[in-house]
Amino acid sequence: PRADFSGSATGVSGRCPNLTFTVSGRTVVTDKSTKFKHLSCDDVAKGGQPVSGSGPTDSSGVIHADVVEKVKGDD
């Protein structure tokens, strides 16, 4: 099944393009096929970025993000 996520990227680990982070209690992973929109993998790696995206989930409920994009903020 696919899942959507939206919120702050926290608890970021790994090195680009292979990151693991938590968004609203869901574990999200990225890899070389993940598309980053309006922010870079390095931006996400710093943590605390407001992000949204979606991707298929594996049997343990981890979301393998197809896309990660910056949530439009007030900056």
Stockholm file with secondary structure:
# STOCKHOLM 1.0

chainA/1-75         PRADFSGSATGVSGRCPNLTFTVSGRTVVTDKSTKFKHLSCDDVAKGGQPVSGSGPTDSSGVIHADVVEKVKGDD
#=GR chainA/1-75 SS CEEEEEEECEEEEEETTEEEEEETTEEEECCTTCEEESSCHHHHHTSCCEEEEEEEBCTTCCEECSEEEECCCCC
#=GC SS_cons        CEEEEEEECEEEEEETTEEEEEETTEEEECCTTCEEESSCHHHHHTSCCEEEEEEEBCTTCCEECSEEEECCCCC
//
